[in-house]
Amino acid sequence: MRIDDIALIVLASGLSRRFESGDKLMAPLQGLPLCAHIADTLGRGGFATRIAVYPSNTPARREVFHAAGFECVANVDPAAGQGASLALGAKAVSAETIKGVMVVLADMPFIGLRHCEALISSIGDAPVAVSVANGVQTPPVLFAGSTIERLGALSGDEGAKSVLRDLPFVAEIDLDPAAAFDIDTVADLVRAEAMMEAAA
């Protein structure tokens, strides 16, 4: 499997419930909206197609992903949960031409192309290759094409975990815990800013 066999799905439908100051994904991080970091980084990859699922009432999020070359799929009911959001993305994928689906969250600004490529290299005959940070499975997750129909049938808030539980084996790839950092609160955003400044 190669990167140009794979559809990238970025889930950007979260409701920012734990974020104390407006729209989390549009909050500034290093001068850019938070969601622009994953859009710009992975938008430069050679994925066969790039899909972003966003709430239909957040045109600013759509504009960020549209500018990075993503196909934007509107979610009219983001409160239905992450599983329903992922299903919308999976239904936008052409299962006839795509061999795999890479699922990434928009609030994880430190995910890089190198790690995505490691997932692709590792999947082999496994139905899924999943990232593991500090012993815990986490996005990004690469699903083989055989699972696309199941992803399209998801609902609720559990997301891909229900698919992972039902599979006999998965490939696991270590992800640096710093790269796995996701942003839920304003304090997390401040910490991410400090991490980026330290790395500069």
Disulfide bonds with the S-S distance in Angstrom:
none
